[in-house]
Amino acid sequence: MLTLDFITTTTNMSRRLPKNVMTLERFMLRAEVLKLYKQMLRLVRKIPDQNQRQQLQNFIRQDFELNKSIEDEQAIRMNLMRGKNSMKELERTVNLAQ
């Protein structure tokens, strides 16, 4: 049985949390976006031409930087799917170039 002290303590604890605490869903999306970002940069390392490699790295960084302020989870999911499709295309291109 819950006591009044437990309920009061729990309520007070939730008031102490910062207002910008991420939800679990948002945290999972963030982890997925970071994973995609790292995978893309790792893949670009396989490009033999240093100039092309640098240009692609800059493009990837700029694209992620431009979209980092998106707050809507649906928009984040949509961009994540678009990024995964771009990753597949980039993989095919890099594999053909080797």
N, C-alpha and C positions, 0 to 999 in steps of 0.2 A: 504494500500500500504506500502511495506517495504521501509524504508529509508536506505540510505547508512550507516548511523551511526549504525543502528540495525545490519546490515550484518557484519560490521567491528567488532562490539562488540561481536557478536556471534562467529565469526571466532577466535577472540582473546581468548575468553573463552575456546574454544575447544583446543587451543594450551596449555592452562594452566593445562589441565587434565593430570594426570599421564599416562604414557604409558601402565601401567599394569592394567587399569580399566577393570573390568569384564563386559562382555556383559550380556544382560538380560537373554538370554538362558543359559549362563554359571552360572549365579547367581541362576537360577531356578534348574539347575542340582545339584549345590552345596547344596542347601536347601534340595533337595530330598535325597542326599547321607547322610547328617547329620541326617535327619529324620530316615532313615533306620538304621544308626549306633545306635541311641538312642533306637529305638525299639528293636534291637537285644540285647543290654545290659539290657534293662528292662525285656525282656523275660528270659534271663539267670538268673536273680534274683530269678525266680521261681524254680530253680533246688535246691532240698533239700541238696544234698551232697556238702559241702563247697569246697572240693578239686576239684571236677568236675566243679563247678561253676567258681572257680578261673581260671582253665585251659581254659575254654571256653571264659571267659572275656579276658584273655591274647591273645588267638588265634584271637578273633575278632579285638582287638586293633592292633595287629601286621599286620593282613590282610589289614585293612584300612590304616595303616601307610605305608605299602609297596606300596600301590596304590595311595597315595595322590599326587604324582608328575606327574601323567598322565595329559597331556595337551589336547590331542585329544578328542573332544566332542563325537565322535562316540565310541571311546574306553571307555569313561566314561559311556555312555549309556549301552554299552554291559556289563560292570562290574556291573552296577546298576541292570540290569536284572538278572545277575548271583546271585547277593546278595539277591534280592527279592526271587528267587527260593530257595536259602539257608535258608532264613528266614522262608519260608513255611515248609521246611523240619525240621528245628529246632523246629518250633511250634508243628508239629506232634509228634516229639520225646519227647518234654517236656510234652505234654498232655498225652502221653502214660506212661511216668514215674510217673505221679502223681496218 
